[in-house]
Amino acid sequence: MMIKIVDLHKRFGDQEVLRGVNLDIPEGKITFIMGRSGTGKSVLLKHIIGLLEPDSGQILIDGKDITTMSEKELAEIRKRFGMLFQEGALFDSMTVGENVAFPLREHTKLSEEEIWARVRAKLAQVGLLKDIDKMPSELSGGMKKRAALARALALDPEVVLFDEPTTGLDPIMQMSIAQLIKETKESHNLTCVVISHDIPVAFAAADKIAFLHEGVIIEEGPPEKIKESKHPFVQEFLRALKCPSL
């Protein structure tokens, strides 16, 4: 699935958050969208999945503009996406297995036997099969992210959107999640879009990095290009995070 964002604008009251975002998200690759907190990264992500409507501009998915689609058409497009929210957003009252089963019960007509076979397969892929009967409260932060990823993969999406997947994790667990994103992309032939401000994680996992600053994309390219960027904000961002690669 190819995603193209064209001159996207979004304002909330007096605040202009997106001021003409242009970005190509390549199929079958991992694209990181980076920038300061509060710059509109999550707002951009919500536009990609059709949860927000832009003031102007286009979001083309396989050449079709989703901003002009009906709610019914959007619902069909969303089935091709998986979403990993910042906090994991697991249901506290359900076991890990029931959390992963939830979208299968909501959106498919699979039998219970088929649902649980898929639940076990997805949890095995993220290394949590033995934790299928645990409650979310029994999981560490990193395990919650893995469980949420298993749920995001339950419907075999073509694209997975990750909203700050490494926030609140220690550096070792951050790298573990980065590796998991790479492995998941390879094993499922996914297109991945990751909202993040963790430069080391981006350099470890990304095929492409795009910097969002003051409502526009100011720099984009593979990690090697980003490291060599002459843009003052990108240089400041890299220095502030004391990226070990530099």
Secondary structure as a PSIPRED ss2 file (coil, helix, strand):
# PSIPRED VFORMAT (PSIPRED V4.0)

   1 M C   1.000  0.000  0.000
   2 M C   1.000  0.000  0.000
   3 I E   0.000  0.000  1.000
   4 K E   0.000  0.000  1.000
   5 I E   0.000  0.000  1.000
   6 V E   0.000  0.000  1.000
   7 D E   0.000  0.000  1.000
   8 L E   0.000  0.000  1.000
   9 H E   0.000  0.000  1.000
  10 K E   0.000  0.000  1.000
  11 R E   0.000  0.000  1.000
  12 F E   0.000  0.000  1.000
  13 G C   1.000  0.000  0.000
  14 D C   1.000  0.000  0.000
  15 Q E   0.000  0.000  1.000
  16 E E   0.000  0.000  1.000
  17 V E   0.000  0.000  1.000
  18 L E   0.000  0.000  1.000
  19 R E   0.000  0.000  1.000
  20 G E   0.000  0.000  1.000
  21 V E   0.000  0.000  1.000
  22 N E   0.000  0.000  1.000
  23 L E   0.000  0.000  1.000
  24 D E   0.000  0.000  1.000
  25 I E   0.000  0.000  1.000
  26 P C   1.000  0.000  0.000
  27 E C   1.000  0.000  0.000
  28 G C   1.000  0.000  0.000
  29 K C   1.000  0.000  0.000
  30 I E   0.000  0.000  1.000
  31 T E   0.000  0.000  1.000
  32 F E   0.000  0.000  1.000
  33 I E   0.000  0.000  1.000
  34 M E   0.000  0.000  1.000
  35 G C   1.000  0.000  0.000
  36 R C   1.000  0.000  0.000
  37 S C   1.000  0.000  0.000
  38 G C   1.000  0.000  0.000
  39 T C   1.000  0.000  0.000
  40 G C   1.000  0.000  0.000
  41 K H   0.000  1.000  0.000
  42 S H   0.000  1.000  0.000
  43 V H   0.000  1.000  0.000
  44 L H   0.000  1.000  0.000
  45 L H   0.000  1.000  0.000
  46 K H   0.000  1.000  0.000
  47 H H   0.000  1.000  0.000
  48 I H   0.000  1.000  0.000
  49 I C   1.000  0.000  0.000
  50 G C   1.000  0.000  0.000
  51 L C   1.000  0.000  0.000
  52 L C   1.000  0.000  0.000
  53 E C   1.000  0.000  0.000
  54 P C   1.000  0.000  0.000
  55 D C   1.000  0.000  0.000
  56 S E   0.000  0.000  1.000
  57 G E   0.000  0.000  1.000
  58 Q E   0.000  0.000  1.000
  59 I E   0.000  0.000  1.000
  60 L E   0.000  0.000  1.000
  61 I E   0.000  0.000  1.000
  62 D C   1.000  0.000  0.000
  63 G C   1.000  0.000  0.000
  64 K E   0.000  0.000  1.000
  65 D E   0.000  0.000  1.000
  66 I H   0.000  1.000  0.000
  67 T H   0.000  1.000  0.000
  68 T H   0.000  1.000  0.000
  69 M C   1.000  0.000  0.000
  70 S C   1.000  0.000  0.000
  71 E H   0.000  1.000  0.000
  72 K H   0.000  1.000  0.000
  73 E H   0.000  1.000  0.000
  74 L H   0.000  1.000  0.000
  75 A H   0.000  1.000  0.000
  76 E H   0.000  1.000  0.000
  77 I H   0.000  1.000  0.000
  78 R H   0.000  1.000  0.000
  79 K C   1.000  0.000  0.000
  80 R C   1.000  0.000  0.000
  81 F E   0.000  0.000  1.000
  82 G E   0.000  0.000  1.000
  83 M E   0.000  0.000  1.000
  84 L E   0.000  0.000  1.000
  85 F C   1.000  0.000  0.000
  86 Q C   1.000  0.000  0.000
  87 E C   1.000  0.000  0.000
  88 G C   1.000  0.000  0.000
  89 A C   1.000  0.000  0.000
  90 L C   1.000  0.000  0.000
  91 F C   1.000  0.000  0.000
  92 D C   1.000  0.000  0.000
  93 S C   1.000  0.000  0.000
  94 M C   1.000  0.000  0.000
  95 T C   1.000  0.000  0.000
  96 V H   0.000  1.000  0.000
  97 G H   0.000  1.000  0.000
  98 E H   0.000  1.000  0.000
  99 N H   0.000  1.000  0.000
 100 V H   0.000  1.000  0.000
 101 A H   0.000  1.000  0.000
 102 F H   0.000  1.000  0.000
 103 P H   0.000  1.000  0.000
 104 L H   0.000  1.000  0.000
 105 R H   0.000  1.000  0.000
 106 E H   0.000  1.000  0.000
 107 H H   0.000  1.000  0.000
 108 T C   1.000  0.000  0.000
 109 K C   1.000  0.000  0.000
 110 L C   1.000  0.000  0.000
 111 S C   1.000  0.000  0.000
 112 E H   0.000  1.000  0.000
 113 E H   0.000  1.000  0.000
 114 E H   0.000  1.000  0.000
 115 I H   0.000  1.000  0.000
 116 W H   0.000  1.000  0.000
 117 A H   0.000  1.000  0.000
 118 R H   0.000  1.000  0.000
 119 V H   0.000  1.000  0.000
 120 R H   0.000  1.000  0.000
 121 A H   0.000  1.000  0.000
 122 K H   0.000  1.000  0.000
 123 L H   0.000  1.000  0.000
 124 A H   0.000  1.000  0.000
 125 Q H   0.000  1.000  0.000
 126 V C   1.000  0.000  0.000
 127 G C   1.000  0.000  0.000
 128 L C   1.000  0.000  0.000
 129 L H   0.000  1.000  0.000
 130 K H   0.000  1.000  0.000
 131 D H   0.000  1.000  0.000
 132 I C   1.000  0.000  0.000
 133 D C   1.000  0.000  0.000
 134 K C   1.000  0.000  0.000
 135 M C   1.000  0.000  0.000
 136 P H   0.000  1.000  0.000
 137 S H   0.000  1.000  0.000
 138 E H   0.000  1.000  0.000
 139 L C   1.000  0.000  0.000
 140 S C   1.000  0.000  0.000
 141 G H   0.000  1.000  0.000
 142 G H   0.000  1.000  0.000
 143 M H   0.000  1.000  0.000
 144 K H   0.000  1.000  0.000
 145 K H   0.000  1.000  0.000
 146 R H   0.000  1.000  0.000
 147 A H   0.000  1.000  0.000
 148 A H   0.000  1.000  0.000
 149 L H   0.000  1.000  0.000
 150 A H   0.000  1.000  0.000
 151 R H   0.000  1.000  0.000
 152 A H   0.000  1.000  0.000
 153 L C   1.000  0.000  0.000
 154 A C   1.000  0.000  0.000
 155 L C   1.000  0.000  0.000
 156 D C   1.000  0.000  0.000
 157 P C   1.000  0.000  0.000
 158 E C   1.000  0.000  0.000
 159 V E   0.000  0.000  1.000
 160 V E   0.000  0.000  1.000
 161 L E   0.000  0.000  1.000
 162 F E   0.000  0.000  1.000
 163 D E   0.000  0.000  1.000
 164 E C   1.000  0.000  0.000
 165 P C   1.000  0.000  0.000
 166 T C   1.000  0.000  0.000
 167 T C   1.000  0.000  0.000
 168 G C   1.000  0.000  0.000
 169 L C   1.000  0.000  0.000
 170 D C   1.000  0.000  0.000
 171 P H   0.000  1.000  0.000
 172 I H   0.000  1.000  0.000
 173 M H   0.000  1.000  0.000
 174 Q H   0.000  1.000  0.000
 175 M H   0.000  1.000  0.000
 176 S H   0.000  1.000  0.000
 177 I H   0.000  1.000  0.000
 178 A H   0.000  1.000  0.000
 179 Q H   0.000  1.000  0.000
 180 L H   0.000  1.000  0.000
 181 I H   0.000  1.000  0.000
 182 K H   0.000  1.000  0.000
 183 E H   0.000  1.000  0.000
 184 T H   0.000  1.000  0.000
 185 K H   0.000  1.000  0.000
 186 E H   0.000  1.000  0.000
 187 S H   0.000  1.000  0.000
 188 H H   0.000  1.000  0.000
 189 N C   1.000  0.000  0.000
 190 L C   1.000  0.000  0.000
 191 T E   0.000  0.000  1.000
 192 C E   0.000  0.000  1.000
 193 V E   0.000  0.000  1.000
 194 V E   0.000  0.000  1.000
 195 I E   0.000  0.000  1.000
 196 S E   0.000  0.000  1.000
 197 H C   1.000  0.000  0.000
 198 D C   1.000  0.000  0.000
 199 I H   0.000  1.000  0.000
 200 P H   0.000  1.000  0.000
 201 V H   0.000  1.000  0.000
 202 A H   0.000  1.000  0.000
 203 F H   0.000  1.000  0.000
 204 A H   0.000  1.000  0.000
 205 A H   0.000  1.000  0.000
 206 A C   1.000  0.000  0.000
 207 D C   1.000  0.000  0.000
 208 K E   0.000  0.000  1.000
 209 I E   0.000  0.000  1.000
 210 A E   0.000  0.000  1.000
 211 F E   0.000  0.000  1.000
 212 L E   0.000  0.000  1.000
 213 H E   0.000  0.000  1.000
 214 E C   1.000  0.000  0.000
 215 G C   1.000  0.000  0.000
 216 V E   0.000  0.000  1.000
 217 I E   0.000  0.000  1.000
 218 I E   0.000  0.000  1.000
 219 E E   0.000  0.000  1.000
 220 E E   0.000  0.000  1.000
 221 G E   0.000  0.000  1.000
 222 P C   1.000  0.000  0.000
 223 P H   0.000  1.000  0.000
 224 E H   0.000  1.000  0.000
 225 K H   0.000  1.000  0.000
 226 I H   0.000  1.000  0.000
 227 K H   0.000  1.000  0.000
 228 E C   1.000  0.000  0.000
 229 S C   1.000  0.000  0.000
 230 K C   1.000  0.000  0.000
 231 H C   1.000  0.000  0.000
 232 P H   0.000  1.000  0.000
 233 F H   0.000  1.000  0.000
 234 V H   0.000  1.000  0.000
 235 Q H   0.000  1.000  0.000
 236 E H   0.000  1.000  0.000
 237 F H   0.000  1.000  0.000
 238 L H   0.000  1.000  0.000
 239 R H   0.000  1.000  0.000
 240 A H   0.000  1.000  0.000
 241 L C   1.000  0.000  0.000
 242 K C   1.000  0.000  0.000
 243 C C   1.000  0.000  0.000
 244 P C   1.000  0.000  0.000
 245 S C   1.000  0.000  0.000
 246 L C   1.000  0.000  0.000
